[in-house]
Amino acid sequence: MKSSNIFRSFALVLGIAAGQFSLQVAHAHAALQQSTPAANSVVVSPNEIDLVFNETLLSRASRLELLMVHGNSTMPIKNVTTEIVNDGKTLRAKLPKPLAAGMYRVEYRAVGGDNHPMTGSFSFTVR
């Protein structure tokens, strides 16, 4: 009877520990918190694009691509330089020149400390 109680206690502690670990892992991925310009916004041509994440990014693996959207086709914007700023939580793209009026899509890949890439995209319009 005594060993049965010890086994149950051990199993309970192990189950709680596993649950805590899985919660930490679930929240370990880099997640986009905000962007400038904001998704679906209409703006004047920005000088840069900022993507703010919930954790520090790995610069060697995180990137951003800017595309101009023409109907069903896209055209990449060339010579966009990126850097990690804001204590490593902001992926910033500096634009080589003002953007022409039209719709743009930002596609990003963000990798945090767990080395798991998170991808996403959003659009904005320049007037």
Order of alpha helices (4+ residues) and beta strands (2+ residues): alpha-beta-beta-beta-beta-beta-beta-beta-beta-beta
